[in-house]
Amino acid sequence: MLHLDSFRLFMDTGISVYISIIVIWNLIVFFLYGLDKTKSKGEGRRISERTLLVTAFLLGGLGAFLGMHLFHHKTKHRIFIILIPVSIFVNILTIILFIS
């Protein structure tokens, strides 16, 4: 259970800044998937699969996962089906190691 003292320590240490950055980054990654889905239906330069995957592994796994499923984008590509959940696991592990 989260105690008030733990929450104060969390806020005082500046970790909240890092969480805000991660949330903003995940929103950017989410919109990258939406943008690529839009571009896949029309004209314009697409975002490479490599870029989409790298952004997921750079702490954007949750945004990538949500973008994939909400925009129905890359959901049939085996590499995305496997690597996006792996990226979420790596993201969580990275955050835990960073905090501790």
SULHUNOR-V815609 format. One record per residue. N is the residue number from 1. RES is the residue in one small letter. PHI is phi in whole degrees, -180 to 180 (none if undefined). Layout:
BEGIN
n | res | phi
N | RES | PHI
N | RES | PHI
END
This chain:
BEGIN
n | res | phi
1 | m | none
2 | l | -80
3 | h | -95
4 | l | -61
5 | d | -63
6 | s | -64
7 | f | -65
8 | r | -63
9 | l | -61
10 | f | -59
11 | m | -72
12 | d | -70
13 | t | -80
14 | g | 86
15 | i | -64
16 | s | -61
17 | v | -65
18 | y | -65
19 | i | -65
20 | s | -61
21 | i | -64
22 | i | -65
23 | v | -64
24 | i | -62
25 | w | -61
26 | n | -65
27 | l | -65
28 | i | -62
29 | v | -62
30 | f | -55
31 | f | -71
32 | l | -62
33 | y | -65
34 | g | -66
35 | l | -65
36 | d | -66
37 | k | -63
38 | t | -63
39 | k | -68
40 | s | -70
41 | k | -93
42 | g | -137
43 | e | -95
44 | g | 113
45 | r | -78
46 | r | -79
47 | i | -89
48 | s | -67
49 | e | -61
50 | r | -60
51 | t | -63
52 | l | -61
53 | l | -71
54 | v | -63
55 | t | -63
56 | a | -66
57 | f | -75
58 | l | -91
59 | l | 68
60 | g | -115
61 | g | -61
62 | l | -66
63 | g | -62
64 | a | -66
65 | f | -62
66 | l | -66
67 | g | -63
68 | m | -58
69 | h | -84
70 | l | -75
71 | f | -95
72 | h | 51
73 | h | -122
74 | k | 67
75 | t | -77
76 | k | -107
77 | h | -89
78 | r | -55
79 | i | -63
80 | f | -75
81 | i | -60
82 | i | -86
83 | l | -78
84 | i | -66
85 | p | -61
86 | v | -63
87 | s | -64
88 | i | -64
89 | f | -61
90 | v | -64
91 | n | -61
92 | i | -63
93 | l | -60
94 | t | -62
95 | i | -64
96 | i | -61
97 | l | -66
98 | f | -69
99 | i | -72
100 | s | -83
END
